[in-house]
Amino acid sequence: MPAGRPFIFDREDIKEKAKEYLESEGYKTITAFCVKYRISRKHFYNLMNEDKELLHIGEAIQLEREQALEDGGLSGGMNSGMARFALAQCGWSEKQEIKQDHTSKGESLNATVKFVTNKPT
């Protein structure tokens, strides 16, 4: 007999509930799904690694979250700083690239500033 408390839902139950959650209205996160159904995130991610269909559902939940953050940050419906912070938690990053060309003959300084936003693939 396995040790510990048994899970309330088996893999198929969780998969069905995740499909329903994905189709529901509102802002979605994997954390909110796990809280709603009282399962640990670690258990959910383990199931995602074992089941391709559940993996695709989980990725779709994450993509909807990213889209909501993008839309909210761009439209002004959400604090842009908070949207940037949350997108960083999704794997997005920002960096500044500065290229400077110097000459020693008294010519003007050429500088290029480029802002790069990396979106996870």
C-alpha positions in Angstrom: 0.0 0.0 0.0 1.5 3.4 -1.0 2.3 5.8 1.8 0.7 9.2 2.1 -2.8 10.5 1.4 -4.3 9.4 -1.9 -5.0 12.1 -4.6 -8.5 13.4 -4.9 -8.5 13.2 -8.7 -6.8 10.8 -11.0 -5.0 11.8 -14.2 -8.1 11.5 -16.4 -10.1 13.6 -13.9 -7.4 16.3 -13.8 -7.2 16.3 -17.6 -11.0 16.8 -18.0 -11.0 19.6 -15.4 -8.1 21.2 -17.1 -10.0 21.2 -20.4 -13.0 22.7 -18.7 -10.8 25.3 -17.1 -9.2 26.2 -20.4 -12.6 26.8 -21.9 -13.8 29.0 -19.0 -13.8 32.8 -19.0 -11.4 35.0 -17.1 -7.7 35.2 -16.4 -6.1 31.7 -16.1 -3.0 30.4 -14.5 -1.8 26.9 -13.7 -1.5 28.1 -10.0 -5.1 29.2 -9.9 -6.2 25.8 -11.5 -4.2 23.9 -8.9 -5.6 25.9 -6.0 -9.2 25.5 -7.3 -8.9 21.7 -7.5 -6.6 21.4 -4.4 -3.7 19.7 -6.2 -0.1 20.7 -5.9 1.6 22.4 -8.8 4.4 19.9 -8.6 1.9 17.0 -9.1 0.3 18.9 -12.0 3.6 19.5 -13.7 4.6 15.8 -13.1 1.4 14.7 -14.8 2.1 17.2 -17.7 5.5 15.5 -18.2 3.8 12.1 -18.4 0.8 12.9 -20.6 1.2 14.8 -23.9 -2.4 15.9 -24.0 -2.2 17.4 -20.6 1.1 19.0 -21.5 -0.7 20.8 -24.5 -3.5 21.9 -22.2 -1.1 23.3 -19.6 0.9 25.1 -22.4 -2.4 26.6 -23.7 -3.2 27.9 -20.2 0.2 29.5 -20.0 -0.2 31.0 -23.5 -3.6 32.5 -22.5 -2.0 34.0 -19.4 0.8 35.6 -21.6 -1.8 37.0 -24.0 -3.9 38.5 -21.2 -0.7 40.1 -19.8 0.3 41.5 -23.2 -3.1 42.8 -23.9 -3.5 44.3 -20.4 -0.1 45.9 -20.4 -0.5 47.4 -23.9 -4.1 48.6 -23.5 -3.6 50.2 -20.1 -6.1 47.9 -18.5 -3.3 46.6 -16.3 -0.4 48.4 -14.6 2.4 48.1 -17.2 5.1 47.5 -14.6 3.1 44.6 -13.1 2.5 43.2 -16.6 6.3 43.3 -17.4 7.1 41.7 -14.0 4.5 38.9 -14.7 5.8 38.4 -18.2 9.3 38.0 -16.8 7.9 35.2 -14.7 6.8 33.6 -18.0 10.3 33.7 -19.4 10.3 37.0 -21.2 13.4 39.2 -20.8 14.5 42.7 -21.8 17.9 43.9 -22.4 19.6 47.0 -23.7 22.3 46.8 -26.3 24.4 49.8 -26.8 26.9 50.0 -29.6 29.4 52.9 -29.7 31.9 53.7 -32.4 34.8 55.8 -31.2 37.4 57.6 -33.4 40.6 59.3 -32.3 40.7 61.8 -35.1 38.2 64.3 -33.5 35.3 62.9 -35.5 31.8 62.7 -34.0 30.8 59.8 -31.8 28.3 57.4 -33.3 26.1 55.6 -30.8 23.3 53.1 -31.4 20.8 52.1 -28.7 18.7 49.1 -29.4 16.0 47.7 -27.0 15.4 44.0 -27.4 12.5 42.0 -26.0 13.0 38.3 -26.0 9.8 36.3 -26.0 10.2 32.6 -25.2 9.6 30.2 -28.0 
